[in-house]
């Protein structure tokens, strides 16, 4: 910012002093409000601390999964009806 623009704004030292005072008043008000809330919370009787223990889950499983069903999964192409290992390999060019 060059001096001409600052001169056009006509910011006097009094304006700077008033702005700084307003910021100081706001800061003191916020700190005072926080201290008041902290004092209010310390005056209230503390509720008994309840500790809930949740069982930890060690693995994820599908809701409908059956542990007796141990059929191995095989990879298949999307457009093929038979498993990949049972069909002859076809070359495809994709552009």
Secondary structure, DSSP 8 states (H G I E B T S, - for coil): --HHHHHHHT--HHHHHHHHHHHHHHHHHHHHHHHHHHHHHHHS------------------TT--TT---------TT-SS-GGGS--------
